[in-house]
Amino acid sequence: MSERPQLLYCQDILESGAAIQSYVKGITCDAFVQDRMRYSAVIREFEIIGEAVGKLSEGVKRQYPEIPWQDVKDFRNLLAHEYFGVDLEIVWNTIRDDLPMLMDAVRKIMDGIKGLYSEFNLKMRG
Protein backbone atom coordinates (compact mmCIF):
# COMPACT_ATOMS: atom_id res chain seq x y z
CA MET A 1 0.00 0.00 0.00
CA SER A 2 1.40 3.41 -0.93
CA GLU A 3 1.78 6.20 1.57
CA ARG A 4 -0.76 8.99 1.40
CA PRO A 5 0.81 12.32 0.37
CA GLN A 6 1.51 14.85 3.13
CA LEU A 7 -0.46 17.43 1.20
CA LEU A 8 -3.65 15.41 1.68
CA TYR A 9 -3.18 15.27 5.46
CA CYS A 10 -2.76 19.03 5.43
CA GLN A 11 -5.94 19.34 3.40
CA ASP A 12 -7.76 17.17 5.95
CA ILE A 13 -6.63 19.49 8.75
CA LEU A 14 -7.77 22.60 6.89
CA GLU A 15 -11.12 21.09 5.93
CA SER A 16 -11.84 19.96 9.48
CA GLY A 17 -10.70 23.31 10.87
CA ALA A 18 -12.98 25.16 8.46
CA ALA A 19 -15.85 22.86 9.40
CA ILE A 20 -15.30 23.59 13.09
CA GLN A 21 -15.25 27.32 12.43
CA SER A 22 -18.50 27.07 10.47
CA TYR A 23 -20.16 25.03 13.24
CA VAL A 24 -19.48 27.70 15.86
CA LYS A 25 -19.88 30.83 13.76
CA GLY A 26 -22.15 33.34 15.44
CA ILE A 27 -22.71 31.42 18.68
CA THR A 28 -21.50 31.87 22.23
CA CYS A 29 -19.66 29.40 24.42
CA ASP A 30 -22.85 28.92 26.45
CA ALA A 31 -24.82 28.04 23.32
CA PHE A 32 -22.05 25.68 22.23
CA VAL A 33 -21.96 23.68 25.47
CA GLN A 34 -25.77 23.34 25.40
CA ASP A 35 -25.89 21.97 21.84
CA ARG A 36 -24.88 18.30 21.86
CA MET A 37 -25.09 17.88 18.10
CA ARG A 38 -22.85 20.89 17.52
CA TYR A 39 -20.20 19.99 20.09
CA SER A 40 -20.24 16.36 18.97
CA ALA A 41 -19.53 17.47 15.41
CA VAL A 42 -16.72 19.74 16.60
CA ILE A 43 -15.17 16.95 18.64
CA ARG A 44 -15.24 14.62 15.62
CA GLU A 45 -13.47 17.22 13.48
CA PHE A 46 -10.81 17.66 16.17
CA GLU A 47 -10.32 13.88 16.15
CA ILE A 48 -9.70 14.04 12.40
CA ILE A 49 -7.24 16.91 12.87
CA GLY A 50 -5.35 14.94 15.51
CA GLU A 51 -5.18 11.85 13.31
CA ALA A 52 -3.94 13.88 10.35
CA VAL A 53 -1.31 15.62 12.50
CA GLY A 54 -0.13 12.20 13.62
CA LYS A 55 0.43 11.27 9.97
CA LEU A 56 2.53 14.34 9.15
CA SER A 57 6.21 13.57 8.82
CA GLU A 58 8.59 14.62 11.58
CA GLY A 59 10.49 16.64 8.99
CA VAL A 60 7.41 18.70 8.20
CA LYS A 61 6.63 19.22 11.89
CA ARG A 62 10.21 20.27 12.67
CA GLN A 63 9.87 23.14 10.20
CA TYR A 64 7.10 24.61 12.36
CA PRO A 65 8.23 24.19 15.98
CA GLU A 66 5.88 26.96 17.13
CA ILE A 67 3.00 24.51 16.72
CA PRO A 68 2.66 22.14 19.68
CA TRP A 69 2.15 19.09 17.46
CA GLN A 70 2.17 16.61 20.32
CA ASP A 71 -0.46 18.66 22.15
CA VAL A 72 -2.70 18.48 19.08
CA LYS A 73 -2.38 14.68 19.04
CA ASP A 74 -2.88 14.50 22.80
CA PHE A 75 -6.03 16.63 22.51
CA ARG A 76 -7.38 14.18 19.94
CA ASN A 77 -6.65 11.27 22.26
CA LEU A 78 -8.34 13.02 25.17
CA LEU A 79 -11.45 13.67 23.10
CA ALA A 80 -11.58 10.13 21.75
CA HIS A 81 -10.69 8.15 24.85
CA GLU A 82 -11.68 10.36 27.78
CA TYR A 83 -14.97 11.51 26.25
CA PHE A 84 -16.71 11.31 29.63
CA GLY A 85 -14.44 13.97 31.08
CA VAL A 86 -14.24 16.46 28.22
CA ASP A 87 -14.48 20.06 29.37
CA LEU A 88 -16.40 21.80 26.60
CA GLU A 89 -15.12 25.21 27.66
CA ILE A 90 -11.59 23.96 26.93
CA VAL A 91 -12.80 22.79 23.52
CA TRP A 92 -14.32 26.24 22.96
CA ASN A 93 -11.10 27.99 24.01
CA THR A 94 -9.11 25.73 21.70
CA ILE A 95 -11.34 26.74 18.81
CA ARG A 96 -10.92 30.40 19.64
CA ASP A 97 -7.26 30.51 20.67
CA ASP A 98 -5.41 27.64 19.00
CA LEU A 99 -7.21 26.53 15.87
CA PRO A 100 -6.48 29.68 13.81
CA MET A 101 -2.74 29.39 14.51
CA LEU A 102 -2.74 25.72 13.53
CA MET A 103 -4.59 26.44 10.31
CA ASP A 104 -2.19 29.26 9.40
CA ALA A 105 0.79 26.94 9.93
CA VAL A 106 -0.80 24.19 7.84
CA ARG A 107 -1.47 26.65 5.02
CA LYS A 108 2.25 27.54 5.07
CA ILE A 109 3.17 23.86 5.03
CA MET A 110 0.91 23.33 2.02
CA ASP A 111 2.43 26.31 0.22
CA GLY A 112 5.89 24.88 0.87
CA ILE A 113 4.94 21.43 -0.38
CA LYS A 114 3.29 22.88 -3.47
CA GLY A 115 6.42 24.97 -4.07
CA LEU A 116 8.59 21.85 -3.91
CA TYR A 117 6.30 20.10 -6.39
CA SER A 118 6.52 23.09 -8.73
CA GLU A 119 10.33 23.20 -8.51
CA PHE A 120 10.53 19.46 -9.12
CA ASN A 121 8.25 19.69 -12.15
CA LEU A 122 10.27 22.58 -13.60
CA LYS A 123 13.52 20.64 -13.17
CA MET A 124 12.01 17.57 -14.80
CA ARG A 125 10.89 19.60 -17.83
CA GLY A 126 14.16 21.54 -18.11
C-alpha beads as a LAMMPS data file, in Angstrom:
LAMMPS data file: protein, C-alpha beads

126 atoms
125 bonds

1 atom types
1 bond types

-500.0 500.0 xlo xhi
-500.0 500.0 ylo yhi
-500.0 500.0 zlo zhi

Masses

1 110.0

Atoms # bond

1 1 1 0.000 0.000 0.000
2 1 1 1.398 3.412 -0.927
3 1 1 1.783 6.202 1.568
4 1 1 -0.760 8.989 1.403
5 1 1 0.814 12.316 0.374
6 1 1 1.513 14.848 3.130
7 1 1 -0.457 17.433 1.197
8 1 1 -3.648 15.415 1.681
9 1 1 -3.182 15.268 5.463
10 1 1 -2.758 19.032 5.434
11 1 1 -5.943 19.336 3.401
12 1 1 -7.764 17.165 5.949
13 1 1 -6.631 19.489 8.747
14 1 1 -7.773 22.596 6.895
15 1 1 -11.124 21.094 5.928
16 1 1 -11.835 19.962 9.482
17 1 1 -10.697 23.308 10.869
18 1 1 -12.979 25.161 8.460
19 1 1 -15.851 22.859 9.395
20 1 1 -15.298 23.593 13.092
21 1 1 -15.254 27.316 12.429
22 1 1 -18.496 27.069 10.475
23 1 1 -20.157 25.031 13.243
24 1 1 -19.481 27.700 15.864
25 1 1 -19.882 30.827 13.761
26 1 1 -22.146 33.337 15.444
27 1 1 -22.710 31.419 18.680
28 1 1 -21.496 31.870 22.233
29 1 1 -19.659 29.397 24.423
30 1 1 -22.848 28.921 26.446
31 1 1 -24.816 28.035 23.324
32 1 1 -22.046 25.680 22.228
33 1 1 -21.961 23.683 25.468
34 1 1 -25.765 23.337 25.402
35 1 1 -25.887 21.972 21.840
36 1 1 -24.881 18.299 21.859
37 1 1 -25.089 17.883 18.096
38 1 1 -22.850 20.895 17.517
39 1 1 -20.204 19.989 20.090
40 1 1 -20.239 16.358 18.968
41 1 1 -19.535 17.469 15.406
42 1 1 -16.725 19.743 16.595
43 1 1 -15.171 16.950 18.641
44 1 1 -15.242 14.621 15.623
45 1 1 -13.473 17.219 13.481
46 1 1 -10.808 17.660 16.175
47 1 1 -10.318 13.881 16.155
48 1 1 -9.700 14.041 12.398
49 1 1 -7.241 16.909 12.872
50 1 1 -5.347 14.944 15.507
51 1 1 -5.182 11.851 13.312
52 1 1 -3.936 13.879 10.353
53 1 1 -1.312 15.625 12.498
54 1 1 -0.129 12.204 13.615
55 1 1 0.434 11.269 9.974
56 1 1 2.526 14.338 9.146
57 1 1 6.213 13.567 8.824
58 1 1 8.591 14.616 11.585
59 1 1 10.486 16.640 8.987
60 1 1 7.408 18.698 8.197
61 1 1 6.627 19.222 11.888
62 1 1 10.212 20.273 12.668
63 1 1 9.874 23.138 10.201
64 1 1 7.099 24.609 12.365
65 1 1 8.228 24.194 15.980
66 1 1 5.882 26.960 17.125
67 1 1 2.997 24.515 16.724
68 1 1 2.656 22.142 19.678
69 1 1 2.145 19.093 17.457
70 1 1 2.174 16.615 20.320
71 1 1 -0.458 18.660 22.150
72 1 1 -2.700 18.475 19.075
73 1 1 -2.382 14.680 19.038
74 1 1 -2.877 14.499 22.799
75 1 1 -6.032 16.630 22.514
76 1 1 -7.383 14.183 19.939
77 1 1 -6.647 11.274 22.261
78 1 1 -8.336 13.018 25.165
79 1 1 -11.450 13.675 23.097
80 1 1 -11.580 10.135 21.747
81 1 1 -10.690 8.153 24.847
82 1 1 -11.679 10.363 27.777
83 1 1 -14.967 11.508 26.248
84 1 1 -16.711 11.315 29.628
85 1 1 -14.437 13.971 31.081
86 1 1 -14.237 16.457 28.217
87 1 1 -14.476 20.057 29.370
88 1 1 -16.404 21.800 26.601
89 1 1 -15.121 25.207 27.659
90 1 1 -11.593 23.962 26.931
91 1 1 -12.804 22.792 23.518
92 1 1 -14.318 26.239 22.958
93 1 1 -11.101 27.990 24.014
94 1 1 -9.111 25.729 21.700
95 1 1 -11.342 26.737 18.809
96 1 1 -10.920 30.403 19.641
97 1 1 -7.259 30.512 20.675
98 1 1 -5.406 27.644 19.000
99 1 1 -7.214 26.528 15.867
100 1 1 -6.483 29.682 13.808
101 1 1 -2.739 29.388 14.508
102 1 1 -2.736 25.716 13.528
103 1 1 -4.592 26.435 10.310
104 1 1 -2.186 29.256 9.402
105 1 1 0.793 26.941 9.925
106 1 1 -0.799 24.193 7.844
107 1 1 -1.467 26.647 5.017
108 1 1 2.249 27.543 5.074
109 1 1 3.172 23.865 5.028
110 1 1 0.908 23.328 2.025
111 1 1 2.427 26.311 0.219
112 1 1 5.893 24.885 0.870
113 1 1 4.937 21.430 -0.376
114 1 1 3.291 22.883 -3.475
115 1 1 6.421 24.968 -4.069
116 1 1 8.588 21.853 -3.908
117 1 1 6.304 20.098 -6.391
118 1 1 6.519 23.088 -8.733
119 1 1 10.327 23.197 -8.506
120 1 1 10.534 19.462 -9.120
121 1 1 8.250 19.690 -12.150
122 1 1 10.274 22.583 -13.603
123 1 1 13.525 20.636 -13.173
124 1 1 12.012 17.569 -14.798
125 1 1 10.891 19.596 -17.829
126 1 1 14.156 21.543 -18.108

Bonds

1 1 1 2
2 1 2 3
3 1 3 4
4 1 4 5
5 1 5 6
6 1 6 7
7 1 7 8
8 1 8 9
9 1 9 10
10 1 10 11
11 1 11 12
12 1 12 13
13 1 13 14
14 1 14 15
15 1 15 16
16 1 16 17
17 1 17 18
18 1 18 19
19 1 19 20
20 1 20 21
21 1 21 22
22 1 22 23
23 1 23 24
24 1 24 25
25 1 25 26
26 1 26 27
27 1 27 28
28 1 28 29
29 1 29 30
30 1 30 31
31 1 31 32
32 1 32 33
33 1 33 34
34 1 34 35
35 1 35 36
36 1 36 37
37 1 37 38
38 1 38 39
39 1 39 40
40 1 40 41
41 1 41 42
42 1 42 43
43 1 43 44
44 1 44 45
45 1 45 46
46 1 46 47
47 1 47 48
48 1 48 49
49 1 49 50
50 1 50 51
51 1 51 52
52 1 52 53
53 1 53 54
54 1 54 55
55 1 55 56
56 1 56 57
57 1 57 58
58 1 58 59
59 1 59 60
60 1 60 61
61 1 61 62
62 1 62 63
63 1 63 64
64 1 64 65
65 1 65 66
66 1 66 67
67 1 67 68
68 1 68 69
69 1 69 70
70 1 70 71
71 1 71 72
72 1 72 73
73 1 73 74
74 1 74 75
75 1 75 76
76 1 76 77
77 1 77 78
78 1 78 79
79 1 79 80
80 1 80 81
81 1 81 82
82 1 82 83
83 1 83 84
84 1 84 85
85 1 85 86
86 1 86 87
87 1 87 88
88 1 88 89
89 1 89 90
90 1 90 91
91 1 91 92
92 1 92 93
93 1 93 94
94 1 94 95
95 1 95 96
96 1 96 97
97 1 97 98
98 1 98 99
99 1 99 100
100 1 100 101
101 1 101 102
102 1 102 103
103 1 103 104
104 1 104 105
105 1 105 106
106 1 106 107
107 1 107 108
108 1 108 109
109 1 109 110
110 1 110 111
111 1 111 112
112 1 112 113
113 1 113 114
114 1 114 115
115 1 115 116
116 1 116 117
117 1 117 118
118 1 118 119
119 1 119 120
120 1 120 121
121 1 121 122
122 1 122 123
123 1 123 124
124 1 124 125
125 1 125 126
